[in-house]
């Protein structure tokens, strides 16, 4: 508690992903007052071709997506 999942298109280096995960965990620790030892972060990487499926399943029309993307058709980029 809490567990954060980063879903992203493949490309960032392992170091970049680790830095993002560390920073996200620190923000959750600070803003949600959750102890660091209880925060976990995982990364799931997808190809551009897989992203429309990720968008449809996890992002599109989901009430729990609090920061909406600036696109509505992921097939138009890549």
Buried (B, 14 or more C-beta within 10 A) or exposed (E): EEEBEBBBBEEBEEEEBEEBBEEBBEEBBEEEEBEEEEBEBEBEEBEEEBBBEBBEEEBBEEEEEEEEEEEEEBEEEE
